[in-house]
Amino acid sequence: MERATRLANYLREQARWRGDKAAEYDDDRNTQSGLALLDAAEYVEQLPDDDPRLARLDRAHCFTVPDVFCAGEEVGHAVRLHYFHGATGSPSQFLDDLAGAAENDAKQDADLDRP
């Protein structure tokens, strides 16, 4: 499965979770975040697989498990908060932010592995 598709699938899963929370709590923030995640998924799915941000995510080990996007702590946090507290940028900017968060996750993991 292509990297863009794997990330888009992950974002859609998170959007569904937000949709469930919106129904549970009748909270516009969850709806807003879920819709923004769906927009981001559509944007990502249109990218070529050689997009530099996808390459950064790959170097940060987000695609090590076949057919899955592996989100570290910072990536998961960025996704959970995307548009939750208001507008946070375009899907392109969001992908830039995710790549940076993934690099931070990878660096933190590497620091933990050092003796």
VOTINU-798226 format. One record per atom (N, C-alpha, C, O, CB): y, z, x; atom name. Coordinates in steps of 0.02 Angstrom, whole numbers. Glycine has a CB too. Example, Ala and Ser with C-alpha at 12.3 -4.5 7.8 and 13.67 -1.06 7.14 Angstrom:
// residues 2
> -284; 390; 660; N .
> -225; 390; 615; CA .
> -165; 390; 660; C .
> -166; 423; 712; O .
> -224; 452; 565; CB .
> -112; 354; 642; N .
> -53; 357; 684; CA .
> 2; 394; 645; C .
> 57; 402; 670; O .
> -30; 286; 704; CB .
This chain:
// residues 115
> -59; 0; 43; N .
> 0; 0; 0; CA .
> 62; 0; 45; C .
> 64; 36; 95; O .
> 0; 62; -49; CB .
> 111; -39; 27; N .
> 172; -45; 67; CA .
> 211; 21; 66; C .
> 207; 60; 19; O .
> 215; -102; 42; CB .
> 249; 31; 119; N .
> 288; 93; 125; CA .
> 338; 100; 68; C .
> 345; 154; 40; O .
> 324; 95; 192; CB .
> 373; 47; 51; N .
> 423; 50; -3; CA .
> 390; 71; -69; C .
> 418; 111; -106; O .
> 459; -18; -11; CB .
> 332; 44; -82; N .
> 297; 60; -144; CA .
> 275; 133; -145; C .
> 279; 166; -196; O .
> 236; 14; -154; CB .
> 252; 157; -88; N .
> 230; 227; -84; CA .
> 289; 275; -96; C .
> 281; 324; -132; O .
> 199; 241; -15; CB .
> 346; 260; -66; N .
> 405; 303; -77; CA .
> 428; 297; -149; C .
> 444; 348; -180; O .
> 462; 283; -28; CB .
> 430; 237; -176; N .
> 451; 227; -246; CA .
> 405; 266; -294; C .
> 429; 297; -341; O .
> 451; 152; -265; CB .
> 341; 264; -281; N .
> 293; 302; -323; CA .
> 307; 377; -319; C .
> 305; 412; -370; O .
> 221; 288; -302; CB .
> 322; 402; -260; N .
> 338; 473; -252; CA .
> 401; 490; -291; C .
> 403; 541; -326; O .
> 347; 490; -177; CB .
> 452; 449; -286; N .
> 514; 462; -322; CA .
> 503; 460; -398; C .
> 532; 500; -434; O .
> 568; 411; -303; CB .
> 461; 415; -421; N .
> 445; 413; -493; CA .
> 407; 476; -515; C .
> 419; 502; -570; O .
> 403; 350; -509; CB .
> 361; 500; -473; N .
> 326; 563; -490; CA .
> 376; 620; -497; C .
> 370; 661; -543; O .
> 273; 580; -435; CB .
> 424; 623; -451; N .
> 474; 676; -454; CA .
> 519; 668; -515; C .
> 540; 717; -545; O .
> 515; 677; -389; CB .
> 534; 606; -533; N .
> 574; 593; -593; CA .
> 537; 616; -656; C .
> 567; 643; -702; O .
> 591; 517; -599; CB .
> 471; 604; -658; N .
> 431; 629; -715; CA .
> 434; 705; -719; C .
> 440; 733; -773; O .
> 358; 604; -710; CB .
> 429; 738; -661; N .
> 433; 811; -660; CA .
> 500; 833; -687; C .
> 503; 880; -727; O .
> 422; 837; -588; CB .
> 554; 799; -667; N .
> 621; 815; -692; CA .
> 624; 804; -768; C .
> 654; 843; -804; O .
> 675; 773; -656; CB .
> 593; 751; -791; N .
> 592; 738; -863; CA .
> 557; 793; -901; C .
> 579; 813; -955; O .
> 558; 672; -877; CB .
> 502; 818; -873; N .
> 467; 874; -904; CA .
> 511; 936; -906; C .
> 512; 973; -956; O .
> 401; 890; -867; CB .
> 547; 948; -852; N .
> 592; 1006; -850; CA .
> 650; 998; -899; C .
> 672; 1046; -930; O .
> 620; 1016; -779; CB .
> 674; 937; -908; N .
> 728; 924; -955; CA .
> 705; 940; -1026; C .
> 743; 968; -1065; O .
> 752; 850; -951; CB .
> 643; 922; -1042; N .
> 616; 937; -1109; CA .
> 605; 1012; -1117; C .
> 616; 1039; -1171; O .
> 550; 899; -1120; CB .
> 583; 1044; -1064; N .
> 568; 1116; -1067; CA .
> 632; 1157; -1074; C .
> 633; 1206; -1112; O .
> 530; 1137; -1005; CB .
> 683; 1139; -1038; N .
> 744; 1180; -1035; CA .
> 805; 1149; -1070; C .
> 858; 1179; -1070; O .
> 761; 1193; -964; CB .
> 797; 1090; -1099; N .
> 853; 1056; -1132; CA .
> 914; 1058; -1087; C .
> 968; 1081; -1106; O .
> 869; 1089; -1201; CB .
> 905; 1032; -1027; N .
> 955; 1036; -974; CA .
> 975; 966; -952; C .
> 934; 929; -927; O .
> 929; 1078; -914; CB .
> 1038; 949; -961; N .
> 1063; 883; -941; CA .
> 1056; 871; -866; C .
> 1050; 813; -845; O .
> 1135; 875; -962; CB .
> 1058; 924; -827; N .
> 1053; 915; -754; CA .
> 985; 885; -736; C .
> 981; 842; -692; O .
> 1063; 982; -718; CB .
> 933; 908; -769; N .
> 866; 881; -755; CA .
> 861; 807; -777; C .
> 832; 766; -742; O .
> 813; 922; -791; CB .
> 890; 792; -834; N .
> 891; 722; -857; CA .
> 929; 678; -808; C .
> 905; 625; -789; O .
> 922; 717; -927; CB .
> 987; 701; -789; N .
> 1029; 664; -741; CA .
> 992; 652; -675; C .
> 993; 597; -649; O .
> 1095; 702; -728; CB .
> 960; 703; -649; N .
> 924; 698; -587; CA .
> 864; 650; -594; C .
> 852; 608; -550; O .
> 900; 767; -564; CB .
> 828; 656; -648; N .
> 770; 612; -659; CA .
> 790; 539; -663; C .
> 757; 496; -634; O .
> 735; 632; -723; CB .
> 844; 524; -698; N .
> 868; 455; -703; CA .
> 891; 429; -635; C .
> 879; 371; -618; O .
> 925; 450; -753; CB .
> 924; 471; -596; N .
> 946; 450; -530; CA .
> 887; 437; -484; C .
> 888; 391; -443; O .
> 992; 504; -498; CB .
> 834; 477; -491; N .
> 774; 466; -451; CA .
> 740; 400; -471; C .
> 713; 364; -429; O .
> 724; 524; -460; CB .
> 741; 384; -536; N .
> 713; 319; -557; CA .
> 754; 262; -530; C .
> 726; 211; -509; O .
> 711; 315; -634; CB .
> 820; 269; -529; N .
> 863; 217; -499; CA .
> 847; 209; -425; C .
> 843; 153; -400; O .
> 937; 235; -508; CB .
> 838; 265; -391; N .
> 822; 262; -320; CA .
> 754; 229; -309; C .
> 746; 190; -261; O .
> 822; 333; -289; CB .
> 706; 243; -352; N .
> 639; 212; -346; CA .
> 644; 136; -354; C .
> 613; 99; -317; O .
> 591; 242; -399; CB .
> 683; 114; -403; N .
> 692; 42; -413; CA .
> 725; 10; -352; C .
> 705; -44; -330; O .
> 734; 29; -475; CB .
> 775; 44; -324; N .
> 809; 18; -264; CA .
> 760; 13; -206; C .
> 756; -39; -174; O .
> 868; 64; -245; CB .
> 723; 66; -194; N .
> 676; 67; -138; CA .
> 622; 14; -145; C .
> 603; -19; -96; O .
> 643; 137; -132; CB .
> 598; 4; -206; N .
> 544; -44; -216; CA .
> 566; -116; -201; C .
> 523; -158; -187; O .
> 519; -39; -288; CB .
> 630; -129; -203; N .
> 656; -196; -188; CA .
> 667; -208; -113; C .
> 680; -264; -92; O .
> 721; -208; -225; CB .
> 661; -156; -74; N .
> 673; -162; -2; CA .
> 616; -198; 33; C .
> 558; -192; 13; O .
> 684; -94; 29; CB .
> 632; -235; 86; N .
> 578; -262; 127; CA .
> 544; -205; 165; C .
> 575; -154; 180; O .
> 605; -316; 177; CB .
> 481; -214; 179; N .
> 444; -161; 213; CA .
> 470; -147; 283; C .
> 453; -96; 312; O .
> 371; -177; 215; CB .
> 510; -193; 311; N .
> 537; -181; 378; CA .
> 607; -151; 376; C .
> 642; -152; 426; O .
> 538; -247; 417; CB .
> 628; -124; 318; N .
> 693; -91; 314; CA .
> 695; -35; 366; C .
> 647; 3; 372; O .
> 705; -63; 242; CB .
> 750; -29; 404; N .
> 754; 21; 457; CA .
> 745; 93; 432; C .
> 720; 135; 469; O .
> 820; 15; 494; CB .
> 766; 107; 371; N .
> 759; 175; 346; CA .
> 686; 190; 331; C .
> 664; 247; 340; O .
> 801; 185; 282; CB .
> 649; 141; 308; N .
> 577; 150; 298; CA .
> 543; 161; 366; C .
> 496; 200; 371; O .
> 545; 90; 261; CB .
> 566; 125; 416; N .
> 539; 135; 484; CA .
> 553; 205; 509; C .
> 510; 237; 540; O .
> 568; 82; 533; CB .
> 613; 231; 495; N .
> 630; 300; 515; CA .
> 584; 350; 479; C .
> 560; 398; 510; O .
> 704; 316; 499; CB .
> 572; 338; 415; N .
> 526; 382; 378; CA .
> 455; 378; 407; C .
> 420; 428; 410; O .
> 525; 363; 303; CB .
> 436; 318; 427; N .
> 370; 309; 457; CA .
> 365; 347; 524; C .
> 315; 382; 536; O .
> 356; 235; 468; CB .
> 416; 340; 566; N .
> 415; 376; 630; CA .
> 416; 452; 620; C .
> 393; 490; 663; O .
> 476; 355; 673; CB .
> 441; 474; 563; N .
> 443; 546; 547; CA .
> 380; 568; 511; C .
> 377; 623; 484; O .
> 505; 562; 503; CB .
> 329; 525; 510; N .
> 261; 542; 485; CA .
> 257; 548; 409; C .
> 214; 585; 384; O .
> 239; 606; 517; CB .
> 299; 513; 373; N .
> 297; 516; 299; CA .
> 243; 471; 270; C .
> 230; 474; 210; O .
> 365; 497; 270; CB .
> 213; 429; 311; N .
> 163; 382; 286; CA .
> 96; 390; 322; C .
> 59; 341; 331; O .
> 188; 310; 293; CB .
> 80; 450; 344; N .
> 19; 461; 382; CA .
> -43; 463; 339; C .
> -98; 449; 364; O .
> 25; 526; 421; CB .
> -37; 480; 276; N .
> -94; 482; 230; CA .
> -95; 416; 192; C .
> -44; 396; 163; O .
> -89; 544; 181; CB .
> -152; 381; 191; N .
> -154; 317; 155; CA .
> -133; 322; 82; C .
> -153; 368; 46; O .
> -224; 287; 159; CB .
> -91; 275; 61; N .
> -69; 268; -9; CA .
> -28; 326; -35; C .
> -19; 333; -96; O .
> -129; 259; -53; CB .
> -2; 369; 9; N .
> 37; 427; -12; CA .
> 101; 431; 29; C .
> 102; 412; 88; O .
> -5; 493; -5; CB .
> 154; 456; -2; N .
> 214; 473; 35; CA .
> 212; 548; 48; C .
> 207; 587; 1; O .
> 279; 452; -3; CB .
> 215; 568; 111; N .
> 211; 639; 130; CA .
> 281; 666; 141; C .
> 314; 651; 191; O .
> 167; 648; 193; CB .
> 304; 707; 95; N .
> 371; 735; 99; CA .
> 368; 803; 133; C .
> 329; 847; 112; O .
> 404; 741; 30; CB .
> 408; 811; 184; N .
> 414; 876; 216; CA .
> 461; 920; 175; C .
> 483; 901; 121; O .
> 440; 869; 288; CB .
> 476; 979; 202; N .
> 518; 1027; 167; CA .
> 588; 1001; 152; C .
> 611; 1006; 95; O .
> 523; 1091; 207; CB .
> 621; 973; 202; N .
> 690; 949; 191; CA .
> 691; 888; 145; C .
> 737; 882; 104; O .
> 723; 931; 257; CB .
> 643; 844; 152; N .
> 640; 786; 108; CA .
> 628; 809; 36; C .
> 662; 786; -10; O .
> 583; 737; 130; CB .
> 582; 854; 26; N .
> 569; 879; -41; CA .
> 630; 912; -71; C .
> 645; 904; -131; O .
> 511; 929; -40; CB .
> 666; 950; -30; N .
> 727; 983; -54; CA .
> 780; 932; -74; C .
> 812; 939; -126; O .
> 755; 1030; 1; CB .
> 788; 880; -34; N .
> 837; 828; -49; CA .
> 820; 792; -114; C .
> 864; 776; -154; O .
> 842; 778; 9; CB .
> 756; 779; -124; N .
> 734; 745; -185; CA .
> 744; 791; -246; C .
> 769; 769; -298; O .
> 660; 724; -180; CB .
> 726; 853; -239; N .
> 733; 900; -295; CA .
> 806; 908; -317; C .
> 820; 918; -376; O .
> 704; 968; -277; CB .
> 852; 904; -270; N .
> 923; 914; -286; CA .
> 961; 850; -300; C .
> 1021; 852; -316; O .
> 956; 952; -231; CB .
> 929; 792; -293; N .
> 964; 729; -301; CA .
> 995; 725; -371; C .
> 960; 724; -421; O .
> 916; 669; -290; CB .
> 1060; 723; -373; N .
> 1101; 718; -434; CA .
> 1094; 779; -480; C .
> 1119; 777; -536; O .
> 1082; 657; -473; CB .
> 1061; 832; -458; N .
> 1053; 891; -501; CA .
> 1119; 927; -512; C .
> 1132; 952; -566; O .
> 1002; 939; -470; CB .
> 1161; 930; -460; N .
> 1226; 963; -465; CA .
> 1283; 913; -469; C .
> 1339; 928; -450; O .
> 1236; 1010; -405; CB .
> 1268; 853; -493; N .
> 1319; 801; -498; CA .
> 1303; 743; -452; C .
> 1254; 744; -415; O .
> 1388; 829; -483; CB .
> 1345; 693; -455; N .
> 1334; 632; -416; CA .
> 1332; 647; -341; C .
> 1373; 685; -316; O .
> 1390; 581; -431; CB .
> 1284; 617; -307; N .
> 1277; 629; -236; CA .
> 1272; 564; -196; C .
> 1251; 565; -138; O .
> 1215; 670; -223; CB .
> 1291; 508; -226; N .
> 1291; 446; -188; CA .
> 1245; 393; -217; C .
> 1207; 405; -263; O .
> 1273; 459; -118; CB .
> 1250; 335; -187; N .
> 1211; 277; -209; CA .
> 1138; 285; -188; C .
> 1122; 327; -145; O .
> 1241; 212; -180; CB .
> 1094; 244; -217; N .
> 1024; 245; -193; CA .
> 1018; 230; -119; C .
> 975; 257; -85; O .
> 983; 196; -233; CB .
> 1062; 186; -94; N .
> 1060; 170; -22; CA .
> 1077; 232; 20; C .
> 1043; 247; 69; O .
> 1110; 113; -6; CB .
> 1130; 267; 0; N .
> 1149; 328; 36; CA .
> 1094; 381; 30; C .
> 1080; 416; 78; O .
> 1215; 356; 8; CB .
> 1063; 386; -28; N .
> 1008; 434; -38; CA .
> 951; 418; 10; C .
> 923; 464; 39; O .
> 983; 431; -111; CB .
> 935; 355; 19; N .
> 881; 336; 65; CA .
> 901; 353; 137; C .
> 859; 376; 176; O .
> 865; 262; 59; CB .
> 964; 342; 155; N .
> 988; 363; 221; CA .
> 978; 438; 230; C .
> 954; 461; 282; O .
> 1063; 344; 230; CB .
> 996; 476; 178; N .
> 990; 549; 181; CA .
> 917; 570; 187; C .
> 900; 617; 224; O .
> 1021; 581; 119; CB .
> 873; 536; 150; N .
> 801; 552; 154; CA .
> 774; 540; 224; C .
> 734; 579; 250; O .
> 761; 511; 103; CB .
> 795; 484; 255; N .
> 772; 469; 323; CA .
> 795; 523; 371; C .
> 756; 545; 414; O .
> 798; 400; 346; CB .
> 857; 546; 365; N .
> 882; 600; 407; CA .
> 844; 665; 395; C .
> 828; 701; 442; O .
> 956; 611; 396; CB .
> 831; 680; 332; N .
> 793; 741; 315; CA .
> 722; 737; 344; C .
> 696; 787; 369; O .
> 790; 751; 239; CB .
> 691; 679; 340; N .
> 624; 670; 368; CA .
> 624; 680; 444; C .
> 578; 709; 471; O .
> 596; 601; 350; CB .
> 675; 655; 477; N .
> 680; 664; 549; CA .
> 688; 738; 566; C .
> 660; 762; 615; O .
> 738; 624; 578; CB .
> 727; 774; 526; N .
> 733; 846; 536; CA .
> 667; 882; 526; C .
> 649; 927; 564; O .
> 787; 875; 489; CB .
> 630; 861; 474; N .
> 564; 891; 461; CA .
> 518; 879; 520; C .
> 483; 924; 543; O .
> 532; 861; 397; CB .
> 518; 817; 546; N .
> 474; 800; 603; CA .
> 493; 840; 665; C .
> 449; 863; 702; O .
> 477; 725; 618; CB .
> 558; 848; 677; N .
> 580; 886; 734; CA .
> 560; 960; 727; C .
> 537; 991; 775; O .
> 657; 881; 742; CB .
> 567; 986; 668; N .
> 548; 1056; 656; CA .
> 472; 1065; 666; C .
> 450; 1114; 695; O .
> 568; 1078; 585; CB .
> 433; 1017; 642; N .
> 361; 1020; 651; CA .
> 343; 1017; 726; C .
> 299; 1053; 749; O .
> 326; 962; 614; CB .
> 377; 973; 762; N .
> 364; 968; 834; CA .
> 383; 1032; 870; C .
> 349; 1054; 916; O .
> 403; 908; 864; CB .
> 438; 1063; 850; N .
> 459; 1126; 881; CA .
> 408; 1181; 868; C .
> 397; 1224; 911; O .
> 528; 1147; 854; CB .
> 377; 1180; 809; N .
> 326; 1231; 793; CA .
> 262; 1221; 834; C .
> 225; 1269; 847; O .
> 310; 1230; 719; CB .
> 249; 1158; 853; N .
> 188; 1143; 891; CA .
> 194; 1159; 965; C .
> 144; 1161; 1001; O .
> 171; 1071; 883; CB .
> 256; 1171; 988; N .
> 266; 1186; 1059; CA .
> 245; 1258; 1075; C .
> 258; 1303; 1036; O .
> 338; 1175; 1080; CB .
> 213; 1267; 1133; N .
> 193; 1335; 1152; CA .
> 252; 1378; 1173; C .
> 243; 1436; 1190; O .
> 143; 1332; 1208; CB .
